[in-house]
Amino acid sequence: MLTAIVMIRTDASRIPEVAEKISELKGISEVYSVTGEWDLIAMVRVREHDALSDVIADRLSKVEGVVETVTQIAFRTYSKHDLDDAFALGMD
């Protein structure tokens, strides 16, 4: 499974509508409304590398109201469980 984090700048008057449209796209697992420089963050989860382009470039970036996107591709996932195990090393 490949994961990409997409920061999205939108038309400020349409944030809820844009978020809803993006959340309906196949390959989008979550959409967050956030503070700061970006309006939304979308989590993209796909099985193949080529599918990232289909979801992000061909669909997400073309949603009406999307002004700009920046994508980060995740190399590795660390869950809380994994972090707890890592910090517990040598504690016995």
PAGUMI-738786 format. One record per atom (N, C-alpha, C, O, CB): y, z, x; atom name; residue in three letters. Coordinates in steps of 0.2 Angstrom, whole numbers. Atoms other than C-alpha are relative to their C-alpha. Last residue first. Glycine has a CB too. Layout:
BEGIN
v_w_u_atomo_residuo
Y_Z_X_CA_ala;
...
This chain:
BEGIN
v_w_u_atomo_residuo
6_-5_1_N_asp;
-22_154_69_CA_asp;
-1_4_6_C_asp;
-5_8_6_O_asp;
-6_-4_-1_CB_asp;
-3_-6_3_N_met;
-4_146_70_CA_met;
-6_5_-1_C_met;
-5_11_-2_O_met;
3_-1_-6_CB_met;
-1_-5_-5_N_gly;
-9_132_82_CA_gly;
2_7_-2_C_gly;
3_12_2_O_gly;
4_-2_6_CB_gly;
4_0_-6_N_leu;
-5_119_70_CA_leu;
1_5_5_C_leu;
6_7_7_O_leu;
1_-7_3_CB_leu;
4_-6_0_N_ala;
3_126_54_CA_ala;
-5_-1_7_C_ala;
-9_4_8_O_ala;
-5_0_-6_CB_ala;
-4_-6_-3_N_phe;
18_114_56_CA_phe;
-5_6_1_C_phe;
-3_11_4_O_phe;
5_2_-5_CB_phe;
-3_1_-7_N_ala;
7_99_55_CA_ala;
4_6_3_C_ala;
3_7_9_O_ala;
5_-6_0_CB_ala;
5_0_-5_N_asp;
-3_105_40_CA_asp;
2_-1_7_C_asp;
0_3_12_O_asp;
-5_-5_-1_CB_asp;
2_-7_0_N_asp;
12_110_30_CA_asp;
-5_0_5_C_asp;
-5_5_9_O_asp;
-3_2_-7_CB_asp;
-5_-3_-4_N_leu;
19_92_34_CA_leu;
-2_8_1_C_leu;
-1_11_6_O_leu;
7_0_-3_CB_leu;
1_3_-7_N_asp;
3_83_28_CA_asp;
5_4_4_C_asp;
3_6_10_O_asp;
2_-7_1_CB_asp;
7_-3_-3_N_his;
3_94_12_CA_his;
0_-2_7_C_his;
-3_2_11_O_his;
-5_-3_-5_CB_his;
-1_-7_-1_N_lys;
22_90_9_CA_lys;
-7_3_3_C_lys;
-6_7_8_O_lys;
2_4_-6_CB_lys;
0_-4_6_N_ser;
17_72_10_CA_ser;
2_7_2_C_ser;
1_9_8_O_ser;
-6_-1_-4_CB_ser;
1_-7_-1_N_tyr;
22_61_25_CA_tyr;
0_4_-6_C_tyr;
6_4_-9_O_tyr;
4_3_6_CB_tyr;
-2_-4_5_N_thr;
21_42_23_CA_thr;
-2_7_2_C_thr;
-8_8_4_O_thr;
-3_-2_-7_CB_thr;
5_-5_1_N_arg;
21_30_37_CA_arg;
3_5_-5_C_arg;
9_6_-6_O_arg;
-1_4_6_CB_arg;
6_1_-4_N_phe;
30_14_41_CA_phe;
-6_4_-1_C_phe;
-12_3_-2_O_phe;
2_1_8_CB_phe;
3_-6_-3_N_ala;
42_13_27_CA_ala;
-6_-2_4_C_ala;
-10_-6_2_O_ala;
-2_5_-6_CB_ala;
7_0_1_N_ile;
52_-3_24_CA_ile;
-3_6_4_C_ile;
-2_8_10_O_ile;
-3_-6_3_CB_ile;
3_-3_-5_N_gln;
71_0_22_CA_gln;
-8_0_-1_C_gln;
-10_2_-7_O_gln;
2_8_1_CB_gln;
7_-2_1_N_thr;
80_-12_11_CA_thr;
-2_3_7_C_thr;
-1_1_12_O_thr;
-4_-6_-2_CB_thr;
2_-1_-7_N_val;
99_-14_9_CA_val;
-7_3_-1_C_val;
-8_8_-4_O_val;
5_5_4_CB_val;
5_-4_-1_N_thr;
106_-21_-8_CA_thr;
-2_1_8_C_thr;
0_-4_12_O_thr;
-7_-3_-3_CB_thr;
3_0_-7_N_glu;
122_-27_-14_CA_glu;
-6_4_0_C_glu;
-7_9_-3_O_glu;
6_3_5_CB_glu;
-5_3_-4_N_val;
131_-31_-31_CA_val;
-3_-1_8_C_val;
-1_-6_11_O_val;
6_4_0_CB_val;
2_-2_-7_N_val;
117_-28_-43_CA_val;
5_-4_4_C_val;
6_-10_4_O_val;
-7_-2_2_CB_val;
-4_-6_-1_N_gly;
126_-30_-61_CA_gly;
-2_2_7_C_gly;
1_7_10_O_gly;
-2_5_-5_CB_gly;
-7_1_1_N_glu;
114_-44_-67_CA_glu;
3_7_1_C_glu;
1_12_-2_O_glu;
1_-2_-7_CB_glu;
-2_-3_6_N_val;
97_-42_-59_CA_val;
7_0_-1_C_val;
11_2_4_O_val;
-3_8_0_CB_val;
-3_5_5_N_lys;
95_-55_-46_CA_lys;
2_3_-7_C_lys;
4_0_-11_O_lys;
-4_-6_-1_CB_lys;
-7_2_-2_N_ser;
93_-43_-31_CA_ser;
3_-5_-5_C_ser;
9_-6_-5_O_ser;
0_-3_6_CB_ser;
-4_-6_0_N_leu;
78_-35_-40_CA_leu;
7_-2_1_C_leu;
12_0_-2_O_leu;
-2_5_5_CB_leu;
-1_-3_6_N_arg;
69_-51_-44_CA_arg;
5_5_0_C_arg;
10_5_-4_O_arg;
-6_3_-3_CB_arg;
1_5_6_N_asp;
67_-64_-31_CA_asp;
2_3_-6_C_asp;
4_0_-11_O_asp;
-7_-3_0_CB_asp;
-5_6_0_N_ala;
74_-54_-16_CA_ala;
0_-5_-6_C_ala;
5_-7_-8_O_ala;
-2_-5_6_CB_ala;
-7_-2_-2_N_ile;
66_-37_-19_CA_ile;
5_-6_-1_C_ile;
10_-6_-4_O_ile;
0_3_7_CB_ile;
-4_-5_4_N_val;
51_-40_-30_CA_val;
7_1_2_C_val;
11_1_-2_O_val;
-4_7_2_CB_val;
0_2_7_N_asp;
45_-57_-23_CA_asp;
4_5_-4_C_asp;
8_4_-9_O_asp;
-7_0_-3_CB_asp;
-5_5_2_N_ser;
50_-53_-6_CA_ser;
1_-2_-7_C_ser;
6_-3_-10_O_ser;
-1_-6_5_CB_ser;
-6_-3_0_N_leu;
40_-37_-6_CA_leu;
6_-5_-1_C_leu;
11_-3_-4_O_leu;
1_3_8_CB_leu;
-2_-3_7_N_ala;
25_-46_-13_CA_ala;
7_4_1_C_ala;
11_4_-4_O_ala;
-5_5_-3_CB_ala;
-4_6_4_N_asp;
24_-56_3_CA_asp;
2_2_-6_C_asp;
7_0_-9_O_asp;
-5_-6_-1_CB_asp;
-6_1_-2_N_his;
19_-40_12_CA_his;
4_-5_-3_C_his;
10_-4_-5_O_his;
0_-2_8_CB_his;
0_5_-5_N_glu;
4_-36_1_CA_glu;
8_-1_2_C_glu;
12_0_-2_O_glu;
-2_-7_-2_CB_glu;
6_0_-5_N_arg;
-1_-21_-9_CA_arg;
1_-5_5_C_arg;
-2_-4_11_O_arg;
-6_-2_-5_CB_arg;
4_7_1_N_val;
16_-17_-17_CA_val;
-6_0_5_C_val;
-6_4_10_O_val;
4_-6_1_CB_val;
7_-1_-3_N_arg;
26_-1_-19_CA_arg;
-4_-6_-2_C_arg;
-5_-7_-8_O_arg;
-3_7_-3_CB_arg;
4_6_1_N_val;
45_-2_-21_CA_val;
-7_1_3_C_val;
-7_3_9_O_val;
4_-7_3_CB_val;
7_-1_-4_N_met;
55_14_-23_CA_met;
-4_-6_-2_C_met;
-6_-7_-8_O_met;
-3_6_-1_CB_met;
6_2_4_N_ala;
73_10_-30_CA_ala;
-6_1_5_C_ala;
-5_-1_11_O_ala;
0_-7_-2_CB_ala;
5_1_-5_N_ile;
89_20_-24_CA_ile;
-7_-2_-4_C_ile;
-9_2_-9_O_ile;
-1_6_4_CB_ile;
7_-1_1_N_leu;
104_18_-35_CA_leu;
-4_-1_6_C_leu;
-2_-4_11_O_leu;
-2_-5_-6_CB_leu;
0_-2_7_N_asp;
123_19_-34_CA_asp;
-7_2_-2_C_asp;
-8_7_-6_O_asp;
3_-5_-4_CB_asp;
4_4_4_N_trp;
125_19_-15_CA_trp;
0_3_-7_C_trp;
0_9_-8_O_trp;
-7_-1_3_CB_trp;
-1_7_-1_N_glu;
138_26_-4_CA_glu;
-3_-4_-5_C_glu;
0_-10_-7_O_glu;
-1_-2_7_CB_glu;
-1_3_-7_N_gly;
136_44_-10_CA_gly;
2_-7_0_C_gly;
4_-10_-5_O_gly;
-6_1_4_CB_gly;
-7_0_-2_N_thr;
128_51_-25_CA_thr;
1_-3_6_C_thr;
-4_-5_10_O_thr;
2_8_0_CB_thr;
-1_-4_-5_N_val;
111_45_-33_CA_val;
8_1_2_C_val;
12_-3_-1_O_val;
-3_-2_7_CB_val;
-8_0_0_N_ser;
104_37_-48_CA_ser;
2_5_5_C_ser;
-1_11_5_O_ser;
3_2_-7_CB_ser;
-4_-7_0_N_tyr;
85_36_-44_CA_tyr;
8_-2_0_C_tyr;
10_-6_4_O_tyr;
-1_4_6_CB_tyr;
-7_2_-1_N_val;
73_21_-48_CA_val;
4_7_-1_C_val;
4_10_-6_O_val;
3_-5_-5_CB_val;
-6_-5_2_N_glu;
55_24_-47_CA_glu;
7_-3_2_C_glu;
7_-7_6_O_glu;
-1_7_3_CB_glu;
3_-6_2_N_ser;
39_14_-45_CA_ser;
5_5_-3_C_ser;
3_8_-8_O_ser;
-5_3_5_CB_ser;
-5_-5_-1_N_ile;
46_-4_-44_CA_ile;
-4_6_-3_C_ile;
-5_7_-9_O_ile;
7_-1_-4_CB_ile;
-1_-1_-7_N_gly;
32_-17_-41_CA_gly;
5_6_1_C_gly;
5_9_7_O_gly;
2_-6_4_CB_gly;
7_-1_-3_N_lys;
33_-25_-58_CA_lys;
1_1_7_C_lys;
5_-2_11_O_lys;
-5_-6_-1_CB_lys;
3_5_-4_N_leu;
51_-24_-64_CA_leu;
-6_2_3_C_leu;
-7_8_5_O_leu;
5_-2_6_CB_leu;
5_4_3_N_glu;
55_-12_-78_CA_glu;
-3_-5_4_C_glu;
-8_-8_2_O_glu;
4_-3_-6_CB_glu;
6_-4_1_N_ser;
64_1_-67_CA_ser;
-6_-4_-4_C_ser;
-11_-2_-4_O_ser;
2_6_-4_CB_ser;
4_0_-7_N_ile;
76_-13_-61_CA_ile;
-6_4_-1_C_ile;
-12_2_1_O_ile;
4_3_5_CB_ile;
3_6_-2_N_lys;
82_-16_-79_CA_lys;
-5_0_6_C_lys;
-10_-3_6_O_lys;
6_-5_0_CB_lys;
5_2_5_N_glu;
84_2_-83_CA_glu;
-3_-6_1_C_glu;
-9_-7_1_O_glu;
3_1_-7_CB_glu;
6_-4_-2_N_ala;
94_5_-67_CA_ala;
-6_-1_-5_C_ala;
-12_-1_-2_O_ala;
2_8_0_CB_ala;
3_3_-6_N_val;
105_-9_-71_CA_val;
-6_4_2_C_val;
-11_1_4_O_val;
5_-1_6_CB_val;
3_7_2_N_glu;
109_-3_-88_CA_glu;
-4_-3_6_C_glu;
-9_-5_5_O_glu;
5_-4_-3_CB_glu;
6_-2_4_N_pro;
112_15_-82_CA_pro;
-4_-6_-2_C_pro;
-10_-6_-2_O_pro;
2_4_-6_CB_pro;
5_-4_-3_N_ile;
124_9_-68_CA_ile;
-6_1_-4_C_ile;
-12_-1_-2_O_ile;
2_6_3_CB_ile;
6_2_3_N_arg;
134_-4_-78_CA_arg;
-6_4_3_C_arg;
-12_2_3_O_arg;
-1_-7_1_CB_arg;
0_-1_7_N_ser;
152_2_-76_CA_ser;
-7_-1_-3_C_ser;
-8_0_-9_O_ser;
5_-4_-3_CB_ser;
0_-7_1_N_ala;
150_4_-57_CA_ala;
0_2_-8_C_ala;
-3_7_-10_O_ala;
6_3_2_CB_ala;
-6_0_4_N_asp;
144_-14_-55_CA_asp;
1_7_-3_C_asp;
-4_9_-7_O_asp;
1_-5_-5_CB_asp;
0_4_6_N_thr;
130_-10_-43_CA_thr;
7_0_-3_C_thr;
12_3_0_O_thr;
-4_4_-6_CB_thr;
-7_-1_2_N_arg;
126_-5_-25_CA_arg;
1_-4_-7_C_arg;
-1_-10_-7_O_arg;
6_-2_5_CB_arg;
-3_5_4_N_ile;
108_-3_-22_CA_ile;
7_2_-2_C_ile;
8_8_-4_O_ile;
-5_-1_-6_CB_ile;
-6_-3_2_N_met;
98_6_-8_CA_met;
4_-6_-4_C_met;
4_-11_-2_O_met;
4_3_6_CB_met;
-5_5_1_N_val;
80_-1_-8_CA_val;
6_4_-2_C_val;
6_7_-8_O_val;
-2_-5_-5_CB_val;
-5_-4_3_N_ile;
66_10_-1_CA_ile;
6_-5_0_C_ile;
8_-7_5_O_ile;
2_7_4_CB_ile;
-7_1_-2_N_ala;
51_0_3_CA_ala;
4_4_-4_C_ala;
3_5_-10_O_ala;
1_-8_-1_CB_ala;
-5_-3_4_N_thr;
32_5_2_CA_thr;
7_-2_3_C_thr;
8_-2_9_O_thr;
0_8_0_CB_thr;
-6_0_-4_N_leu;
17_-5_7_CA_leu;
6_3_-5_C_leu;
6_2_-11_O_leu;
2_-7_1_CB_leu;
-6_0_4_N_met;
0_0_0_CA_met;
6_0_4_C_met;
7_4_9_O_met;
0_6_-5_CB_met;
